[in-house]
Amino acid sequence: MRLPSGYGSVIKHRGNRRRPYQVRITRGWDDNGKQLYSTLGWFEKREEAIIALSEYNSSPYDIEANKETFTDIFEKWKLEHYPKVSNNAIVNYNLAYKYCKAIHKMRFKDIRLTHLQSIIDNCGKGYPTRKIIRALMNQLFSFAIKNDIVEKKYSEYVDVGQNEGKINRKPFTQEEIKKLFDNVDKLDWVDTVLIMIFSGVRVGELLDLKTENVHIEERYMVGGLKTKAGRNRIIPINRKIEPFIKKYYNPKNEYLITNFKGNQMQYSNYRREKFDNVMEKLRMEHNPHDCRHTFASLMDTANANKLCIKRIMGHSSQDITEDVYTHKSIEELIENIDLI
C-alpha cells in the first residue's frame, strides 16, 4: 500500500533486527533540495509502524521534544518557573534535582513510576526532603504534559512514606526571651532570632525580605512566602525589634539580611552558622520555626485581635475578604503587634 505524499514512510531494514521497521517523517529539505528525515520510531511489525505513523499524522507532535531528557526538561522548566519563586525555593529544587541523578540522562517520556519511586526509596533522606523531591517531580511532569511530551503524570503516584514524627514545636519561655535580649550586644545574630519572635516571620521569609520593602518610618515590611494569604503581606514592626531592623537596613543591599559579601544569605548558612550557633552558645534547644510558634503564643496571651494575628502570620481566613491594606488596617496591625 502506497502512503500519501508527505505522510511519512515505513522502511524495512535488512538483517537480523528485532525491530526492522523504521518510521520516518519528513522535516524539510537541505540547500540542495535533498529531503531531511526524522525517525519516529522502530517497530517489530509493519502493522505497528503504520499505526504509529497514522497516530502521528492525526495529532502531530514535536519529535525532537520526544527525545528530551529529564535534565532537558528541568533546564527548560526552571527558566519559566524560577523567576516566580523565592531563592529558598530555588535552593530546594536544585537540591531535589541532584537526588534525581539516576534519571538525569533518561528520555523523559520513558520515565515511569518505578524510576521515580526508586529515587525516593534510595535517597536516604527524611520525610521533608522526600516531599521536596516529589514536588520537583510533580512540577516537571506538569510542565511536560503542558508541552505535549508525556500524557500521564506518574509523579502523582509516588509514595514518600509517613512523616516519622512531627517536630515538637515549643515556644521560647519568657526567661529565654530575656536572655536573648541580654545577649544582643554580646553575641552576633541574636537579634535576628528576636526579629522572628516578635514578627512571626519564617526564617525563609526573613532571608527573602528585600530592603525596598522595609518601611522603617511607617513601621511595617512587605514580604512572605508559601500561601496566597502569606505572600506579599504586611508585617508590622514591633517597637522592641525596631532597632534591630534599623541595624540591618542598608539601602545599598538588595536584601535586609545579607552575608559578609552583602548578598542574600542562604537558609543552610543561616541555620548552621548563625541560628544553631546562637542556640548552642546560650544553651537553648530550639529550631527556627519555634520563633513563629512563640509569636503566635505571645499574641494570643496578649489578647491581640484574632483577625490581626491571621493577617500578620499570613494565615488564610474566611474573615479576610480582600488583599488590600488600608492605612487604617496597617495602623491596627501595628497597635496589635505592640501588645507583646
N, C-alpha and C positions, 0 to 999 in steps of 0.2 A: 504494500500500500504506500503510495507516494504522499508525503506530507505536504501541506500547503506552503507556498513560498513565504519565507520569513517566520515560519512556525517553529523552526529548530530542527534538529536531526538526531537520529539514533544510529550509531555506528557500532558494528560488531567487530571486535579486535581478535586477531588470531592468537593461537597459543593456548596453553592450559591455564585459563584465568577463571577464578571463581565468579567474578562479575565482569563478563566480557562486553556488556552493552554500555556504551558511553552516550550520555545525552549532552548535546552541545546547543548553546544558544548564541546567536549572532549578536555581538555587542558593538559592531561598527566595521569600519574599513580603514586601512592604513593609507599613507600618501600615495601608494602605488595602486590603490584600488583593491588590494587583497583583503579578503574577508577576515575579520578577527572574531575569535570564539571564546566563550567561557564555558567551563564544564559544569553542568547542573548536577551530575552525579553518575555513579557506576552501578549497574544492576545485573542481577543473575539471569533474568529472563527479559525477552523483548517486550512482553506484555507489561511488565513492571515499569520499564523505561518509557513506554508510550503513555502510561497512566501518569507518571511523574511529569512528563512533558506537557500533557493535557492540563494537569493541575496548575502548572506554572503559567500557561497561556490564559487560563481562566482567571487567574489572580497573580499577575507578575509581581516579583519582589526583587530586591537588590541581591544578586548572587554573591557579590563581594562581601556584603554585610553578613551573609551566611557563614563566612569564614572567620569572622571576628572572634578573637579570644576573650577570655574573662578579663584580661588586662586591657584589651582594646575597649571593651565596654566601660570598664572602670574609668579609664582616662577620658572618654567622651562624657560620661555621666558627671564626673567631678567638675568639668568645665562649666556645665549647666547648673550644678547643684551647690558647689562651694561658695559662690558669691552670695548665696541666700542664707547661709548658716554661720554660726559663731566659730571662732578659732578653736574653741574647745571641742566642738563637734567635729571639726576637720581632723584634729588630732586623733579622736576616737575612730573615725572612719579609716584613716591611714593605718592605724594600729590593726584594725579588723582586717584590712586588705592584706597585711603581712601574714596574718594567720591563715589566709586562703592560698598560700604559696603553692600547694599541691595542684591547684586547678588554674593557676595563672596562665598557662600556655594552652589550656584546653579550648576548643571551639565552644563558644557559649551555648550554641544550640545543642551540643552534645552533653551538657551538664545535666545530671539527674539528681534526684533526691539522695541517692546513696552517696554521691560525691559530697554533697553539702553536709549530710549528716555525719560523714566520716571526719570532716573538718571540725565540727562541733565536738564530737566524741573524743578526738585526739589532741585538742588544743591544750589540754591540761590546765585550763583556767576556770575560775569560779563563775557563778551564775551571772553577775553583772557583765563580764566580758563576753560570755556566750551570747547574751542578749544583744550586745553591740554588733557582734559578728553577724547574727541573724538579721539585724536591722539593715546592715550593709547589703546582705544578700537580697532582702526584700526590695531595697532601693534599686539595685541593679536589674533584678528581674522585671520590675515595673517599667524601668527605662527600656529594657529590651522588648517588652511587649508593646510598648508605645511606638517603638520604631520597627515593628514587624519582624523582629529577629527570632523571637520564640512566641509560642501560643499559650504555654502553660506556666504558671508561677509555682515551680517546685519549692521555692523557699517558704511558702506558706505552711508546708507540712514538716518543716524542720523542728525537731524537739530539742529544746535547750535544757530540759530537765527541771527539777524543782529548785526553788530558792532554798539553799541549805540552811536557812535560818535567817530571819530578819535581823537587821542590825539593831542592836539595843540602843535606842536614842535616849540620851539622858541630858537634861539641861545643866548648864553651869549653875552652881549654887551662888548665893549672894556673897559668901566668903571667897569663892573663886573669882567672881567678877571684881570684887575689891582688890584681890591680889593682882589681877591683870592691870587695873588702873595704877596700883602702887609700883608696877614694874615698867610702865610705859617709857620712862626715861632711862631705864636700866637695860632693857632688852629689846633689840630690834624686832619689828613686825608684830609686837604685842598689840599695837594699835589697830592693825588690820583685823585681828580677832574681835576686838571690841566694835569695830565698824560693822562686822557681820552680826554681832549680837544685838546691836541697837538699831539695825536697819532691816533685818530679816532677809538680806540677800544671800543667795547661794554663793559658794566660792567661785563657781564659773561665771556668775553674774558680776561679781566684784571685779574679777580679772578682765571682764569684757566691757566694763564701763569706759566710755570714751570721754575724754576731757571736755569736748564740746557739749556734752550732755550733763555736765555738772554745773549747777547754778547755785553757787555758794551764797550770794546775797539774798536770793529768793528762798534759800534753804530747801532745795529739792534736786534730785537727779532723775534722769530718764534712762531706764535700762531694763534688763530682764530677759530670760530665756524660757524655753520649754513650751508652755501652753500659750494659746492666743491671749488669754487673760493676763499671762505673765510677761509677755513681750512688750517692750516699749511702755512700761508702766511708770507712774510717778512714784519715786522713792523719797519720802521726806527725810531731811537730815536732822536727826536728834541733836539737841544742844550739846550733849555730852561727847559726841563724836565730831562736832563741827571743827575743832582744832586739828583733828587728825586728817579730815578731808582737805583742809587748807594746806596742811603739810605736804600732802602728796600731789596737790593740784599744781600742774606746770603747763601753761598754755603751749609750750614748745613740744610737749609729748602728746601723742595721739590718744594714749590710754592713761587713766588715772593711776593705776598700779603698774609699775614697769620694773624690768630687771636693771642691772647696772649699766646696760647699754642704752637705756631709755626706750626699749622696745617692750611690747606686751609680754607679760610673764605667763609662762605655760603652767597649767594646773599641776603637772607632775613635779615641776621645780618648786612651786609654792608649797605644795603639800609636804614634800620630802624635806626641803631645805629651810622652810620658814615655819609653817604651822606645826609640824611634828617636832621641830626643834624647840619651839616655844613651850609646847606641852611637856617635853622632856625636862627642860630647864626648870619649869615651875612645878614639876611633879604632878601633872594633871593627866587624866585619861579621857580624852575626847577626840572625836573626829570633826571635820569642818561642819557637817550638817547639824551637829549639836548646837551650833550658834543659832541657826534658824529656828530650831526647836526651842531654844532658850528665849528667843524674841517672842514667839507665839505665847509662851508661858508668861512672860513678863507683861505682855499686852493684856492678856486675859485677867491676870491678877490685878492689874491697874484699872480694870473695868472699862477698857477702851471700847469704842463703838465697834460692834462686830463687823459691820459692812466696811468700815475703815481698815480693820485688820485684814480682811479679804483683799481689799484693793492694794494695800501696801505689799502683801505677800504674793499677790498675783494669782490668787485662787479664784476659780470661776464661781459665779453665783447667779441664781435666778433673779436676785435683787439688783444686780448690775445690768442695766438695760442698754448702756451705751459706753463707748470708749472715750468720750470727750471729757476732759477735765476742765472745769471752770476755775476761775481764780478763787471762788468761794470754797470749792471742794478741795483744792490744794491746801488752803488755809486750815480746813478741817482735818486733813491728814496730818499736818504739822502739829496742830493742837493735840491730837490723839497720841502721836509718837512721843511728844514731850511729857506724857504721863508716866513714862518709865525712866 
